[in-house]
């Protein structure tokens, strides 16, 4: 497979046209467009590391983007350029304000081309070497502009979850005496493309246990991959109990406990789970995973609602109009949705769930104690626990990061021909 070499910094935003634009997108790199690049990697993608922990240290990309599939072949015609009615003007305004508030040096290191591999260079690991500008390098006024950008894209729940993940990261770092690695400012901004009403662009907010990829084309939004996690998932901070990742855990347990004995025998692959089960975390954009478990066409109406609630815990972190469009997309493929489970089903059980359809991939994974174990009286090597959760939402069949919409835009827009 062809190695994708990474540039050391951000590339200037360029306007490309014709075959060169398509070749650059196919090349999927931050550097000069490769006119000989193929738009699809040769052979079935191998998937790379599962990425539940994001990988130790710094990883790189070893293959062109293809997307999550069940067999190495993408399903065509799932995603099209069309009007959705989602209000993206506030996000455009907030993104432009954020960029304008940066210094020239900060802006140069933060803004990439829309086809840049920077989209894919995210990790939930604290020690990962990120590009862009960190919150630690921003003034209070610049941080406020960044918060306004998140607020324009996320629901109140999404924004609160993002902020609380950072708060817990800081408090847990203080509890173990290591705020150098674990703090609320070790989160980085990058923007891909130029905020526009009719050209593709987006942003990434990336750090320990929190990754938000947000793509915009006209009034279409793709908010994936997004990683939400925490260790611990609940902590007393300044006299307040701060809790995150509760929605996906609660919804998952409610679903599995709604199943009949016969349904459980199909859905539950194992009554126990390993410390890490996630398959499509960081650096796993091309994971090949066959459908497993119980198919949703075997569910009754109430059970289907509970399954959708698991997905809604993730989609609901976007603004209401974008969340509604995304959930409708998921609902349209509900009959072809599969769910698999490992672990216990009691209220406090550690478990793993994967919800997988042609258009959505959700994983909730209760992990073993990690580097912040001491913040909640645990030790590394203990078994998996709800106190350390990793979760991710993706768009299979090539539309993570809005990649399929970008492809169609460059192929069909008259000014790019």
Secondary structure, 3 states (H helix, E strand, C coil): CCCCCCCCCCCCCCCCCHHHHHHHHHHCCCCCCCCCCCCCCCCCCCCCCCCCCCCCCCCCCCCCCCCCECCCCCCCCCCCCCCCCCCCHHHHHHHHHHHHHCCHHHHHHHEECCCCHHHHCCCCCCCCCCCCEEHHHCCHHHHHHHHHHHHHHECHHHHHHHHHHHHHHHHHHHHHCCCCCCCCCCEEEEEECCCCCCCCEEEEEEECCEEEEEEEECCEEECCCEEEEEECCEEEECCEEEECCHHHHHHHHHHHCCCCHHHHHHHEEECCCCCCCCCCCCCCCCCECCCCCEEHHHCCHHHHHHHHHHHHHHHCCECHHHHHHHHHHHHHCHHHCEEEEEECCCCCCCEEEEEECCCCEEEEEECCCCCCHHHHCCCCCCCCCCCEEEEEEECCCCCHHHHHHHHHHHHHCHHHC
